[in-house]
Amino acid sequence: MNKLTWGDSGLRDGADNLVLDSQQIIVTRTDHVPLLRFYESTRTVALGAYEDKDFAVRSAYCQAKSIPIIRRLTGGGTSYLYPKQISWSLTLPVQHLNIEQWLDIICMAVCDGLSNSGHENIYFNNPNDIYANGQKLGSVYVGVLDNVLIANGTLFRSLDINTMLHALRVPKEKLTPAGIHTATHRFTTLPNLSDAGLLQLKASLAQAIAQSCNLPSIMQIPWINNTSQTYVCDHHNLPENAHESTYSGFITTSGGVLHGRIQFDTDLRISSLHLNGNVYIRPHNLFRKIESVLRGASETEITRRMDNLFYENQWELYGFTPHHIMVLLRRLFEQHGIAVKLSIAPSSASSFMIHDPDGTMDAFDIVAKADTLLVPYCAKPAWCKWRHKDGCSQCGKCDVGEVYKVARQQGLNVTTVRNFEHLEIALKALKKRGTKSYLGMCCNNFYIKREYAFRSANMPALLLDIAGANCYDLMQEQSAYSGEFSAESSIDLGVAEKVIRLAGRKPMQ
């Protein structure tokens, strides 16, 4: 293996490019030929190999805008592809390197290729983003299939920030006109290049990638554009019809967000399990193996089965460990216990988010020690004079007033969180006061994106997901963060009351 063969397959739709990636893997595996293919894609949302589609993408928006959704063969988060990007796919026979090393090597190679072609202040931001002068220029994703490393990457030649932020459900940027304008400044593009300049840049990237992979020579060839007429669908791409008995949950890790869906039989054994995440894992089918091994397991059998699986197989998890998967599974079992104890539906139990920094407390331990309830201002009616104030008159005209009433009866301190900065202040005050744990309400999108604030407070919390017109579904995050969101979210009052009545000090006299 001493040559990297590269070429350009031109502009094609997302499904065709995915087929070409699959064909590329076959050629590399059978002929031991390293291949690098440059291309462009029509507008396409590309899920990471293990992503949860419902979590990652606004499917209704994509359908309305005729943007197809495919699943990449590489891990990591979801990306938005469109014309005027330099996209590329690299396939190599696997060497003895781990995912983190491959990400570092490929990202550094892209940076070197850009620098060698005259671009300045290029670097990569761990784990996989390419930056120029402090602004994002592109990304790299990797995966391993059939003993072949595959890497996908993009570099921006133009920006379509508006579509990207509306198509992807959990971007880091805010979705208002001002927020989109601000997000635009977080991205940058390559300078306008002539056809000759574009070819020179691709040659420089190919040369740098070849050198980084110990391939001293490269060979350019015309790329044969033969894609199969039939796109083979992976059924894990399809949206799942969540059964009414399905419990779902997630946990955040430094390697990404892990998602799980589970169903139990009458003996409380796993009858169905689905694991997903915007993560990097190896082997490619590791989640499917875990699902198969745990089918039929009771909660007490999970540890043994998981230990045997990871002992008997080679595996790699980037940024998280088997322990994190175990925590997620325990949370899913715990949701069943919540449903039974509170006499609520699985969907309602799935709305609880357990934030436990030490991983030692269950939901009811947290509730028992809680002395405070945090309520989001967006759950108050838009007409209420208390909407942007910390307090409530308990006038009886909204559910928040009832929540205040029940919480105060239980001796809980209640705080209306007016904006994100107020949340940080409130959490610091609780910590200083010696609060053991607290109850709260927020949408799961907010928790995932701002989990670091909860983690920094270092206190266990039981958070209830709010529903209705939350700012993420209405694409108004920026207004919500600043306390100016005008629509109304809703609280499941019945569930909230049941939880609150298990908390607090002795009722006030």
Secondary structure by P-SEA (a helix, b strand, c coil): ccbbbbbbbccccaaaaaaaaaaaaaaaaaccbbbbbbbccccccccccccccccccaaaaaaaacbbbbbbccccbbbbbbccccccccccccccccaaaaaaaaaaaaaaaaaaaccccccccccbbbbcccccccbbbbbccccbbbbbbbbbcccaaaaaaaacccccccccaaaaaaaaaaccccccccaaaaaaaaaaaaaaaaaaacccbbbbbbbbbccccbbbbcccccccccccccccccccccccbbbbbbcccccccccbbbbcccccccccaaaaaaaaaaccccccaaaaaaaaaaaacccccccccaaaaaaaaaaaaaaaaaaaaaccccccccccccccccccccaaaaaaaccbbbbbccccccccccccccccccccccaaaaaaaaaaaabbbbbbbccaaaaaaaaaaaaaaccccccccccaaaaaaaaaaaaaacbbbbbbbbbcccccccccaaaaaaccccbbbbcaaaaaaaaaaaccccccc
